[in-house]
Amino acid sequence: MRQLVNDVKQFLVSEDGPTAVEYAVMLALIVVVCLTSISTIGTRANTTFTTVSGKLGGTSS
């Protein structure tokens, strides 16, 4: 475990500033895409369940 911590520290120290900023921007873009996808999937699933519930004669709350 100590070796892993040392390797991570060495990796972070060896990276220069612009590269770290690029990684941060890429990570932010990935997070935005993931959140958007999850939101879209959730909305579509909700619509599907509501439609099926309506066709089965269920009541929605």
mmCIF file as gemmi writes it, N, C-alpha and C atoms, coordinates in Angstrom:
data_model
loop_
_atom_site.group_PDB
_atom_site.id
_atom_site.type_symbol
_atom_site.label_atom_id
_atom_site.label_alt_id
_atom_site.label_comp_id
_atom_site.label_asym_id
_atom_site.label_entity_id
_atom_site.label_seq_id
_atom_site.pdbx_PDB_ins_code
_atom_site.Cartn_x
_atom_site.Cartn_y
_atom_site.Cartn_z
_atom_site.occupancy
_atom_site.B_iso_or_equiv
_atom_site.pdbx_formal_charge
_atom_site.auth_seq_id
_atom_site.auth_asym_id
_atom_site.pdbx_PDB_model_num
ATOM 1 N N . MET Axp A 1 ? 0.833 -1.199 0 1 0 ? 1 A 1
ATOM 2 C CA . MET Axp A 1 ? 0 0 0 1 0 ? 1 A 1
ATOM 3 C C . MET Axp A 1 ? 0.867 1.247 0 1 0 ? 1 A 1
ATOM 4 N N . ARG Axp A 2 ? 1.92 1.204 0.767 1 0 ? 2 A 1
ATOM 5 C CA . ARG Axp A 2 ? 2.828 2.342 0.843 1 0 ? 2 A 1
ATOM 6 C C . ARG Axp A 2 ? 3.464 2.611 -0.521 1 0 ? 2 A 1
ATOM 7 N N . GLN Axp A 3 ? 3.767 1.538 -1.249 1 0 ? 3 A 1
ATOM 8 C CA . GLN Axp A 3 ? 4.363 1.687 -2.578 1 0 ? 3 A 1
ATOM 9 C C . GLN Axp A 3 ? 3.381 2.385 -3.525 1 0 ? 3 A 1
ATOM 10 N N . LEU Axp A 4 ? 2.105 2.02 -3.438 1 0 ? 4 A 1
ATOM 11 C CA . LEU Axp A 4 ? 1.09 2.644 -4.278 1 0 ? 4 A 1
ATOM 12 C C . LEU Axp A 4 ? 0.99 4.138 -3.985 1 0 ? 4 A 1
ATOM 13 N N . VAL Axp A 5 ? 0.983 4.493 -2.712 1 0 ? 5 A 1
ATOM 14 C CA . VAL Axp A 5 ? 0.919 5.908 -2.328 1 0 ? 5 A 1
ATOM 15 C C . VAL Axp A 5 ? 2.132 6.652 -2.859 1 0 ? 5 A 1
ATOM 16 N N . ASN Axp A 6 ? 3.297 6.051 -2.737 1 0 ? 6 A 1
ATOM 17 C CA . ASN Axp A 6 ? 4.518 6.686 -3.249 1 0 ? 6 A 1
ATOM 18 C C . ASN Axp A 6 ? 4.471 6.848 -4.763 1 0 ? 6 A 1
ATOM 19 N N . ASP Axp A 7 ? 3.936 5.832 -5.469 1 0 ? 7 A 1
ATOM 20 C CA . ASP Axp A 7 ? 3.824 5.921 -6.926 1 0 ? 7 A 1
ATOM 21 C C . ASP Axp A 7 ? 2.877 7.037 -7.341 1 0 ? 7 A 1
ATOM 22 N N . VAL Axp A 8 ? 1.758 7.168 -6.632 1 0 ? 8 A 1
ATOM 23 C CA . VAL Axp A 8 ? 0.802 8.234 -6.954 1 0 ? 8 A 1
ATOM 24 C C . VAL Axp A 8 ? 1.422 9.598 -6.695 1 0 ? 8 A 1
ATOM 25 N N . LYS Axp A 9 ? 2.116 9.734 -5.564 1 0 ? 9 A 1
ATOM 26 C CA . LYS Axp A 9 ? 2.778 11.011 -5.272 1 0 ? 9 A 1
ATOM 27 C C . LYS Axp A 9 ? 3.79 11.356 -6.353 1 0 ? 9 A 1
ATOM 28 N N . GLN Axp A 10 ? 4.593 10.381 -6.754 1 0 ? 10 A 1
ATOM 29 C CA . GLN Axp A 10 ? 5.611 10.612 -7.781 1 0 ? 10 A 1
ATOM 30 C C . GLN Axp A 10 ? 4.954 11.005 -9.102 1 0 ? 10 A 1
ATOM 31 N N . PHE Axp A 11 ? 3.837 10.359 -9.454 1 0 ? 11 A 1
ATOM 32 C CA . PHE Axp A 11 ? 3.134 10.696 -10.683 1 0 ? 11 A 1
ATOM 33 C C . PHE Axp A 11 ? 2.623 12.13 -10.651 1 0 ? 11 A 1
ATOM 34 N N . LEU Axp A 12 ? 2.029 12.514 -9.523 1 0 ? 12 A 1
ATOM 35 C CA . LEU Axp A 12 ? 1.489 13.869 -9.411 1 0 ? 12 A 1
ATOM 36 C C . LEU Axp A 12 ? 2.585 14.928 -9.43 1 0 ? 12 A 1
ATOM 37 N N . VAL Axp A 13 ? 3.713 14.632 -8.809 1 0 ? 13 A 1
ATOM 38 C CA . VAL Axp A 13 ? 4.823 15.587 -8.769 1 0 ? 13 A 1
ATOM 39 C C . VAL Axp A 13 ? 5.465 15.715 -10.144 1 0 ? 13 A 1
ATOM 40 N N . SER Axp A 14 ? 5.55 14.614 -10.89 1 0 ? 14 A 1
ATOM 41 C CA . SER Axp A 14 ? 6.24 14.647 -12.172 1 0 ? 14 A 1
ATOM 42 C C . SER Axp A 14 ? 5.43 15.332 -13.266 1 0 ? 14 A 1
ATOM 43 N N . GLU Axp A 15 ? 4.12 15.475 -13.069 1 0 ? 15 A 1
ATOM 44 C CA . GLU Axp A 15 ? 3.291 16.128 -14.079 1 0 ? 15 A 1
ATOM 45 C C . GLU Axp A 15 ? 3.454 17.643 -13.986 1 0 ? 15 A 1
ATOM 46 N N . ASP Axp A 16 ? 3.506 18.284 -15.155 1 0 ? 16 A 1
ATOM 47 C CA . ASP Axp A 16 ? 3.607 19.74 -15.138 1 0 ? 16 A 1
ATOM 48 C C . ASP Axp A 16 ? 2.217 20.366 -15.077 1 0 ? 16 A 1
ATOM 49 N N . GLY Axp A 17 ? 2.156 21.643 -14.813 1 0 ? 17 A 1
ATOM 50 C CA . GLY Axp A 17 ? 0.895 22.346 -14.61 1 0 ? 17 A 1
ATOM 51 C C . GLY Axp A 17 ? -0.1 22.231 -15.748 1 0 ? 17 A 1
ATOM 52 N N . PRO Axp A 18 ? 0.297 22.548 -16.983 1 0 ? 18 A 1
ATOM 53 C CA . PRO Axp A 18 ? -0.669 22.479 -18.088 1 0 ? 18 A 1
ATOM 54 C C . PRO Axp A 18 ? -1.273 21.09 -18.27 1 0 ? 18 A 1
ATOM 55 N N . THR Axp A 19 ? -0.482 20.053 -18.068 1 0 ? 19 A 1
ATOM 56 C CA . THR Axp A 19 ? -1.004 18.702 -18.23 1 0 ? 19 A 1
ATOM 57 C C . THR Axp A 19 ? -2.044 18.416 -17.151 1 0 ? 19 A 1
ATOM 58 N N . ALA Axp A 20 ? -1.792 18.849 -15.938 1 0 ? 20 A 1
ATOM 59 C CA . ALA Axp A 20 ? -2.755 18.652 -14.862 1 0 ? 20 A 1
ATOM 60 C C . ALA Axp A 20 ? -4.053 19.397 -15.165 1 0 ? 20 A 1
ATOM 61 N N . VAL Axp A 21 ? -3.955 20.578 -15.737 1 0 ? 21 A 1
ATOM 62 C CA . VAL Axp A 21 ? -5.147 21.348 -16.106 1 0 ? 21 A 1
ATOM 63 C C . VAL Axp A 21 ? -5.915 20.619 -17.205 1 0 ? 21 A 1
ATOM 64 N N . GLU Axp A 22 ? -5.214 20.058 -18.169 1 0 ? 22 A 1
ATOM 65 C CA . GLU Axp A 22 ? -5.868 19.299 -19.238 1 0 ? 22 A 1
ATOM 66 C C . GLU Axp A 22 ? -6.62 18.107 -18.668 1 0 ? 22 A 1
ATOM 67 N N . TYR Axp A 23 ? -6.011 17.415 -17.723 1 0 ? 23 A 1
ATOM 68 C CA . TYR Axp A 23 ? -6.676 16.286 -17.09 1 0 ? 23 A 1
ATOM 69 C C . TYR Axp A 23 ? -7.934 16.753 -16.347 1 0 ? 23 A 1
ATOM 70 N N . ALA Axp A 24 ? -7.853 17.869 -15.681 1 0 ? 24 A 1
ATOM 71 C CA . ALA Axp A 24 ? -9.002 18.391 -14.945 1 0 ? 24 A 1
ATOM 72 C C . ALA Axp A 24 ? -10.138 18.758 -15.902 1 0 ? 24 A 1
ATOM 73 N N . VAL Axp A 25 ? -9.808 19.354 -17.032 1 0 ? 25 A 1
ATOM 74 C CA . VAL Axp A 25 ? -10.826 19.719 -18.015 1 0 ? 25 A 1
ATOM 75 C C . VAL Axp A 25 ? -11.471 18.461 -18.6 1 0 ? 25 A 1
ATOM 76 N N . MET Axp A 26 ? -10.663 17.464 -18.921 1 0 ? 26 A 1
ATOM 77 C CA . MET Axp A 26 ? -11.205 16.206 -19.443 1 0 ? 26 A 1
ATOM 78 C C . MET Axp A 26 ? -12.125 15.549 -18.422 1 0 ? 26 A 1
ATOM 79 N N . LEU Axp A 27 ? -11.712 15.538 -17.171 1 0 ? 27 A 1
ATOM 80 C CA . LEU Axp A 27 ? -12.534 14.95 -16.116 1 0 ? 27 A 1
ATOM 81 C C . LEU Axp A 27 ? -13.862 15.698 -15.981 1 0 ? 27 A 1
ATOM 82 N N . ALA Axp A 28 ? -13.811 17.019 -16.037 1 0 ? 28 A 1
ATOM 83 C CA . ALA Axp A 28 ? -15.034 17.812 -15.948 1 0 ? 28 A 1
ATOM 84 C C . ALA Axp A 28 ? -15.971 17.498 -17.11 1 0 ? 28 A 1
ATOM 85 N N . LEU Axp A 29 ? -15.432 17.371 -18.306 1 0 ? 29 A 1
ATOM 86 C CA . LEU Axp A 29 ? -16.261 17.038 -19.468 1 0 ? 29 A 1
ATOM 87 C C . LEU Axp A 29 ? -16.88 15.653 -19.332 1 0 ? 29 A 1
ATOM 88 N N . ILE Axp A 30 ? -16.119 14.698 -18.84 1 0 ? 30 A 1
ATOM 89 C CA . ILE Axp A 30 ? -16.632 13.344 -18.638 1 0 ? 30 A 1
ATOM 90 C C . ILE Axp A 30 ? -17.76 13.354 -17.62 1 0 ? 30 A 1
ATOM 91 N N . VAL Axp A 31 ? -17.6 14.111 -16.542 1 0 ? 31 A 1
ATOM 92 C CA . VAL Axp A 31 ? -18.636 14.197 -15.512 1 0 ? 31 A 1
ATOM 93 C C . VAL Axp A 31 ? -19.911 14.808 -16.091 1 0 ? 31 A 1
ATOM 94 N N . VAL Axp A 32 ? -19.775 15.857 -16.883 1 0 ? 32 A 1
ATOM 95 C CA . VAL Axp A 32 ? -20.946 16.504 -17.485 1 0 ? 32 A 1
ATOM 96 C C . VAL Axp A 32 ? -21.672 15.531 -18.415 1 0 ? 32 A 1
ATOM 97 N N . VAL Axp A 33 ? -20.933 14.809 -19.224 1 0 ? 33 A 1
ATOM 98 C CA . VAL Axp A 33 ? -21.554 13.843 -20.138 1 0 ? 33 A 1
ATOM 99 C C . VAL Axp A 33 ? -22.259 12.744 -19.352 1 0 ? 33 A 1
ATOM 100 N N . CYS Axp A 34 ? -21.635 12.252 -18.302 1 0 ? 34 A 1
ATOM 101 C CA . CYS Axp A 34 ? -22.254 11.202 -17.478 1 0 ? 34 A 1
ATOM 102 C C . CYS Axp A 34 ? -23.533 11.7 -16.819 1 0 ? 34 A 1
ATOM 103 N N . LEU Axp A 35 ? -23.499 12.879 -16.238 1 0 ? 35 A 1
ATOM 104 C CA . LEU Axp A 35 ? -24.696 13.417 -15.58 1 0 ? 35 A 1
ATOM 105 C C . LEU Axp A 35 ? -25.829 13.648 -16.577 1 0 ? 35 A 1
ATOM 106 N N . THR Axp A 36 ? -25.497 14.152 -17.748 1 0 ? 36 A 1
ATOM 107 C CA . THR Axp A 36 ? -26.511 14.377 -18.776 1 0 ? 36 A 1
ATOM 108 C C . THR Axp A 36 ? -27.121 13.055 -19.223 1 0 ? 36 A 1
ATOM 109 N N . SER Axp A 37 ? -26.281 12.057 -19.425 1 0 ? 37 A 1
ATOM 110 C CA . SER Axp A 37 ? -26.773 10.742 -19.846 1 0 ? 37 A 1
ATOM 111 C C . SER Axp A 37 ? -27.672 10.128 -18.787 1 0 ? 37 A 1
ATOM 112 N N . ILE Axp A 38 ? -27.258 10.187 -17.545 1 0 ? 38 A 1
ATOM 113 C CA . ILE Axp A 38 ? -28.052 9.611 -16.46 1 0 ? 38 A 1
ATOM 114 C C . ILE Axp A 38 ? -29.391 10.325 -16.353 1 0 ? 38 A 1
ATOM 115 N N . SER Axp A 39 ? -29.385 11.624 -16.485 1 0 ? 39 A 1
ATOM 116 C CA . SER Axp A 39 ? -30.629 12.392 -16.415 1 0 ? 39 A 1
ATOM 117 C C . SER Axp A 39 ? -31.571 12.009 -17.552 1 0 ? 39 A 1
ATOM 118 N N . THR Axp A 40 ? -31.039 11.894 -18.756 1 0 ? 40 A 1
ATOM 119 C CA . THR Axp A 40 ? -31.852 11.53 -19.92 1 0 ? 40 A 1
ATOM 120 C C . THR Axp A 40 ? -32.43 10.133 -19.765 1 0 ? 40 A 1
ATOM 121 N N . ILE Axp A 41 ? -31.608 9.208 -19.339 1 0 ? 41 A 1
ATOM 122 C CA . ILE Axp A 41 ? -32.078 7.829 -19.153 1 0 ? 41 A 1
ATOM 123 C C . ILE Axp A 41 ? -33.167 7.787 -18.08 1 0 ? 41 A 1
ATOM 124 N N . GLY Axp A 42 ? -32.979 8.516 -17.001 1 0 ? 42 A 1
ATOM 125 C CA . GLY Axp A 42 ? -33.978 8.554 -15.94 1 0 ? 42 A 1
ATOM 126 C C . GLY Axp A 42 ? -35.302 9.123 -16.417 1 0 ? 42 A 1
ATOM 127 N N . THR Axp A 43 ? -35.24 10.186 -17.196 1 0 ? 43 A 1
ATOM 128 C CA . THR Axp A 43 ? -36.46 10.804 -17.72 1 0 ? 43 A 1
ATOM 129 C C . THR Axp A 43 ? -37.188 9.85 -18.658 1 0 ? 43 A 1
ATOM 130 N N . ARG Axp A 44 ? -36.438 9.202 -19.522 1 0 ? 44 A 1
ATOM 131 C CA . ARG Axp A 44 ? -37.062 8.263 -20.466 1 0 ? 44 A 1
ATOM 132 C C . ARG Axp A 44 ? -37.644 7.057 -19.732 1 0 ? 44 A 1
ATOM 133 N N . ALA Axp A 45 ? -36.95 6.561 -18.728 1 0 ? 45 A 1
ATOM 134 C CA . ALA Axp A 45 ? -37.473 5.425 -17.956 1 0 ? 45 A 1
ATOM 135 C C . ALA Axp A 45 ? -38.756 5.83 -17.235 1 0 ? 45 A 1
ATOM 136 N N . ASN Axp A 46 ? -38.783 7.015 -16.673 1 0 ? 46 A 1
ATOM 137 C CA . ASN Axp A 46 ? -39.979 7.497 -15.989 1 0 ? 46 A 1
ATOM 138 C C . ASN Axp A 46 ? -41.147 7.598 -16.962 1 0 ? 46 A 1
ATOM 139 N N . THR Axp A 47 ? -40.896 8.115 -18.14 1 0 ? 47 A 1
ATOM 140 C CA . THR Axp A 47 ? -41.942 8.229 -19.157 1 0 ? 47 A 1
ATOM 141 C C . THR Axp A 47 ? -42.452 6.844 -19.551 1 0 ? 47 A 1
ATOM 142 N N . THR Axp A 48 ? -41.553 5.913 -19.731 1 0 ? 48 A 1
ATOM 143 C CA . THR Axp A 48 ? -41.935 4.55 -20.108 1 0 ? 48 A 1
ATOM 144 C C . THR Axp A 48 ? -42.789 3.905 -19.023 1 0 ? 48 A 1
ATOM 145 N N . PHE Axp A 49 ? -42.366 4.026 -17.774 1 0 ? 49 A 1
ATOM 146 C CA . PHE Axp A 49 ? -43.127 3.423 -16.683 1 0 ? 49 A 1
ATOM 147 C C . PHE Axp A 49 ? -44.495 4.08 -16.539 1 0 ? 49 A 1
ATOM 148 N N . THR Axp A 50 ? -44.553 5.384 -16.736 1 0 ? 50 A 1
ATOM 149 C CA . THR Axp A 50 ? -45.832 6.089 -16.656 1 0 ? 50 A 1
ATOM 150 C C . THR Axp A 50 ? -46.771 5.614 -17.762 1 0 ? 50 A 1
ATOM 151 N N . THR Axp A 51 ? -46.25 5.452 -18.968 1 0 ? 51 A 1
ATOM 152 C CA . THR Axp A 51 ? -47.052 4.986 -20.099 1 0 ? 51 A 1
ATOM 153 C C . THR Axp A 51 ? -47.572 3.573 -19.849 1 0 ? 51 A 1
ATOM 154 N N . VAL Axp A 52 ? -46.695 2.694 -19.405 1 0 ? 52 A 1
ATOM 155 C CA . VAL Axp A 52 ? -47.106 1.317 -19.135 1 0 ? 52 A 1
ATOM 156 C C . VAL Axp A 52 ? -48.136 1.282 -18.016 1 0 ? 52 A 1
ATOM 157 N N . SER Axp A 53 ? -47.933 2.061 -16.984 1 0 ? 53 A 1
ATOM 158 C CA . SER Axp A 53 ? -48.876 2.115 -15.874 1 0 ? 53 A 1
ATOM 159 C C . SER Axp A 53 ? -50.25 2.599 -16.349 1 0 ? 53 A 1
ATOM 160 N N . GLY Axp A 54 ? -50.263 3.588 -17.22 1 0 ? 54 A 1
ATOM 161 C CA . GLY Axp A 54 ? -51.525 4.096 -17.758 1 0 ? 54 A 1
ATOM 162 C C . GLY Axp A 54 ? -52.242 3.064 -18.591 1 0 ? 54 A 1
ATOM 163 N N . LYS Axp A 55 ? -51.503 2.288 -19.385 1 0 ? 55 A 1
ATOM 164 C CA . LYS Axp A 55 ? -52.122 1.273 -20.226 1 0 ? 55 A 1
ATOM 165 C C . LYS Axp A 55 ? -52.631 0.09 -19.4 1 0 ? 55 A 1
ATOM 166 N N . LEU Axp A 56 ? -52 -0.141 -18.264 1 0 ? 56 A 1
ATOM 167 C CA . LEU Axp A 56 ? -52.45 -1.236 -17.392 1 0 ? 56 A 1
ATOM 168 C C . LEU Axp A 56 ? -53.612 -0.799 -16.506 1 0 ? 56 A 1
ATOM 169 N N . GLY Axp A 57 ? -53.956 0.467 -16.534 1 0 ? 57 A 1
ATOM 170 C CA . GLY Axp A 57 ? -55.067 0.955 -15.736 1 0 ? 57 A 1
ATOM 171 C C . GLY Axp A 57 ? -54.662 1.356 -14.325 1 0 ? 57 A 1
ATOM 172 N N . GLY Axp A 58 ? -53.356 1.507 -14.099 1 0 ? 58 A 1
ATOM 173 C CA . GLY Axp A 58 ? -52.883 1.925 -12.79 1 0 ? 58 A 1
ATOM 174 C C . GLY Axp A 58 ? -53.096 3.405 -12.594 1 0 ? 58 A 1
ATOM 175 N N . THR Axp A 59 ? -53.018 3.812 -11.37 1 0 ? 59 A 1
ATOM 176 C CA . THR Axp A 59 ? -53.135 5.243 -11.075 1 0 ? 59 A 1
ATOM 177 C C . THR Axp A 59 ? -51.758 5.781 -10.787 1 0 ? 59 A 1
ATOM 178 N N . SER Axp A 60 ? -51.486 6.992 -11.233 1 0 ? 60 A 1
ATOM 179 C CA . SER Axp A 60 ? -50.196 7.577 -10.886 1 0 ? 60 A 1
ATOM 180 C C . SER Axp A 60 ? -50.356 8.562 -9.765 1 0 ? 60 A 1
ATOM 181 N N . SER Axp A 61 ? -49.321 8.612 -8.943 1 0 ? 61 A 1
ATOM 182 C CA . SER Axp A 61 ? -49.376 9.47 -7.754 1 0 ? 61 A 1
ATOM 183 C C . SER Axp A 61 ? -49.012 10.872 -8.104 1 0 ? 61 A 1
